[in-house]
Amino acid sequence: MSKVTEDVQTKQTVQERLEEQLRAVAHIGHVEIGVTKFEDSLWFYTDVLGLVLSEKEEGRAYLRAWQDFDHYTLVLQESEKSEVNRMSWRVASEEALDLFEKYLKDTGIDVERIEAGQKKALGDTLHFKSPSGLPIELYWEKELFETDDPQLKSKLPSHPSKSHLKGVSPRRFDHVNIMVNDVKQEQEWWTDLLGIHHRYFVQNKEDERLGSWLSKTNIAHEVAFMRNANQNGAAFHHLAYFLDSPDELVRAANIMAENGIEIEWGPGKHGTSGAQFIYVFEPSGHRVELWTGGFLIFSPDWKPIEWKSDVGELGMEMWGSNPPETYYTYGVDIGE
């Protein structure tokens, strides 16, 4: 091999490594869901859950928690069936979006680029699907939330809007959870292709993967995959919001009960993340988790924590309550 050839190959390797470092996801951004009872669901998310309505159009609403800095972190779309339409992640730089587009095409993944202005408050976005058919969106540009409304505008520069104005009033959008047939396969794809770190996982007695939790930031997880007990494909399990303290969680349970919202499970405590939780169903059938606590991750060389079957029950619920069967079998559809 000639010296020139060696130099060319070395430069290519360096370029590939550089592109891999630049091609990075930053954090989860928002989720878009279809709802069959648009006005009832909007009532739940604004009056009961207490999210801020940033903007409303015909059959579509854009919402955020009080310390979500973006224009929205949840989109409701009036639909004939309840489903998840898009799970959106911000990339680490403008260049990363172009590098992801090239990489996805080079690896044979169908990807569509949506030009800026086609979606509310977003610049260019990339749309593609995971092996289980989960609809993913990547973006770089997104408008921040701004308001001059004195009833909403906070005096605190670190608060884009006032806190605890209505309902439960969670601090921020936290994560999504999806049911899939093969948890290990899905997790490895998200980690290998998108670089979202594997944080912890649960194995059963047959050494089969029951659940995996992943994040790119230092929170316990931003996306989770759990085994679909029905083994009939992917389904959207829940979206989650973060509360500041256990007393806010108990208050949330009371608010849900007083407004006729079904509490599926909880309050309880997940041993895996250390978070306390309740799960509820909103009027269109989406499961929503409210949680508080949970550990944070700062180590750059974190190794995924394995929860084996002999301690798995503590991982699911430390205080002894059992999840209902629906927790393992019920989810809404994945949109096209």
N, C-alpha and C positions, 0 to 999 in steps of 0.2 A: 504494500500500500504506500503510495507516495505521500510526501509531507503535505502537499496541497490538499489531497483527499482527506487526510487526517484532520487538517485545519478546518475544512469545510464541515466535516462531520461533527467536530467539536463545537463549532459555532452553531450548528443546527441544534445540538443537544442543549447548549446554553440558552438558545432562543426558546426551545420547547419548555425548558425549566422556568424561564422568565415568564412565559405566557401562562404556565400552570399556576405560578404564584399570583399573577395579576387576575387570573380568572377565578374570582372568589365571590361567594355569597356573604352578605353582611348580617342580615337578620330577617325574620319574618315580618311582612309588612301589613297585609290585610287578607281577608277572606271574603269571597262573594258567594252568597247563598240564594237559592230560589225558595220562595215561600208561597204556600197556597192560600194563606189567609193574611194578605198583605197588611191591612189596617190593624188586625188583631196582633200580628207579630210586631208591627211598628209600635203599638201601644206597649207591648211587653218590653221591648228594648229601650224605649224612652221613659215611660212612666214607672214601670216596675224595676227594671234593671238600672235605669237612670243614665243611659248613654246620652251624649249630646248629639242632636240632629244637626249636622253641618249643612246639609242641603237635601232638598226633596224635589224629584221630578215625577212625571206621570209613571206610576208603577215602579219607582225606584227611590231608595233612600240611602243616604251616606251618613254613617254614624262613627262616633269615636268615644272612648273613655276620657275622663277629664284631664289626665296627663298624657294622653296620646298627642304627640306634637304634629302628626300628619293631619291633613284635611279629613281623612277618614281611615278607619281600620276595619270597618265592616260595611258591606254593601248588601242591601236587601233588594231582591228583584221579584216582582210579582210573577208567579209561575203556575202552571197547571199541576206541577208536582214539586214536593220539597226535595231539594238536592243541593249539592255543593257545585258551583260553577267554576271556581278558580281559587287556588291557594297561591298567594303572591309573596315573593321575596325580593328584597332590595339587594342589588349587587354592590360590591365594594367600591366601584368606580365607573365612570362613563365608559372607559376602555374595556372594562370587564364584560359589558353587555355585548360588544362586538366580538370579543374573544369567545364568549359562550356560544354565540350564534355560529361562528366558524367551527368550534369544537363539536357542537351538536350535529351539524351537517356532516362533518368529517367522520363521525361515529355512526352515521346512518339513522339518526333520530329525526323524524319529521318535526320541523320547527317553523312557525309562522311569525314574522315580524309585523307588529301593529304600530303604525306611525303615530307620532305625538299628536294629541288632539282628538284621537278617536275614542279615548277613554278618559273619564273625568279626572282632572288634576294630574294626569300621568304624561310623561314623555314617551319615547319609544318603549315598547315592551316585546318580550319573546313569549310565545305560547307553545307548549309541548306537553307530552304526557310521560309518566313514569311507566315501568313495566306492568304495574297493576292497573294502568289507565287513569291515574290521578292527574287532573288538569293543573298544570303548574304555569305560573307567570313569573318572569324576571323583569325587573325595571331598575332604572337608576334615578330618574327625575320624578319627583312627586311634590305637589304643593303642600306647604305647611298650613295648619289651621290658623286663621286670624279672625278677630272679631272686634268691633267697636261697640258692641251691645253692653251697656253698663251693668245689665243684669247677669251677664255671662263673663265679661272680661275680668280676669283676676288682677289684683294689684301686685302679685308676686311674679317677677319675670320668669321664674322657673315653672310657672303654671300657665299653660296656654288658655285655660278657662278655670272658673271657680270650681272648687271641689264640693261634693256632697250637696248638690242643689236639689236632687230628686231621687227617690227610690234607693236602691242598693248603692249606686254610684261607685263602681270599681275604679281603681287607679289607672289600669292599663289593660289592653289586649295582651294575652299571654301566649296561647298555643292552640294547636289543632291536633286531633287524634283521628286516625283512620283505621278501619278494619280491613285486613287483607288476608288472602289465603296463605301466602308464604312470607312471614315476617322477616326472616333472615335475608331472603333475596331482595326484598324491597329496601331494607335498611342498608345493605351493602351498596346498592345502586345509588342511593341518596348520598352516602358517605363518599363513594369513589368518584361520582360524577359532579356532585354539587359541593362536596367538601364539608358537609354538615356532620359534626362530630358525633360519634356514637357514645352515649354517656352511661347507660346501664341497660340490662336486659334480664328477662325471666325465662328460665327453662323448666319444662315439666319432667316427670319421672322417665319419660321416654327420650329425654334430651332433645325435645322439640321446642323451638323458639315460640314462646307465647306472647312476648311483647318486647319492643325496643323503643328507647327514648333518645332523641337526638336534639342537639342545639348547636348553633354557631356562636352565640353570645355566651355569657357566663351563667345564665339561668339553667335550671335543671333540664328543661327541654322546651323546644319550640314546636316540634312535631313528634308525634308518637305513632307507632304502628302496633296494633294488637291483632292476634289471630282471630279470624272470623270463624266462630263456632259452626256456622252453617256451611262454610266452605263453598260459598256461591259467588265469590268475587268480592271486589272492593265495595266498601260502603263508608259513608262519612259518620264517624262516631260522635264527636263533639267539638265545639269551640269553647275556649276558656278565658276567663277574666280574673285578674289578680286583685285581691283585697289586702288592706294593710295589716289586719290583725284578726285573731280568733273571735273577738267580740263583734266585729263587723260581719263575720260569717254567720254567727248565731242570729244577728239582726237580719241578715239576708234571708235566712230560713223563715223567720217570722213574717217578713214582707211577702215572700212567696206564698206562704200558707194563707195569709190574710187576703191575697188577691186571687186565690183559686188556682194557683200554678202548681202542677203536680211535681212533688219532690220524689225522684226515682230512688235516690240513695244518699244517706248521710244525715247529719254531719258525721264524718269519719276522718281517718288519717291514713294516707298512703305511706307505708314504710320506705318504699323505694326513693321517693323524693323528699319525704318528711313533711309534705304539705297536708293541711287539713282542707276538707272539701265538702261540697254538696253538689249533686247533679239534679237538674230540673229539665222539664220539657216545656218549650215555648209553644204558643198556639198552633204553629204550622208543623210541629213534630220534631224540630231540631232539639238535640240534647245540648244543654249549656252547663258547663262546670264553673263554679265559683270556688276559688281556693286562696289560701294564704299560707305563708311560710315557704318551706322548700329550701334546699341547700343551693349554694352558689359555687361555681367552678372557676378556678383561676389558673390551674396548672396547664402549661402548654403541652405537656406530654401525658395528658390524662389517659388512663387505660379504662375501658368500659368495665363497670362492675357487674359481675354475674350473680344473680339471685337464683339459687338452685331450688329444686322442688321442696326440700325440707324446710326452707324458710320462706317459701313463696307466699304463704298466707299472710305473713307479717308484712310482706312487700305490698300486697294488695290492700290490706286493712289491719292496722295495728291494734285496734280496739275491740275486735272480735265480731263486728257485724259482717254479714255475708251479702255480697252484691246480688240483686235479683237476676233472674235468668235473662231478662231483657238487656242487661248490661253487656252480655257476651254475644247476643244474637241480633239486637236491633240497631240499625243505622239507616240513614237516608241515602238516596241514590247519588251516584256520581254523574255529573252532567256531561254532555257530549263535548 
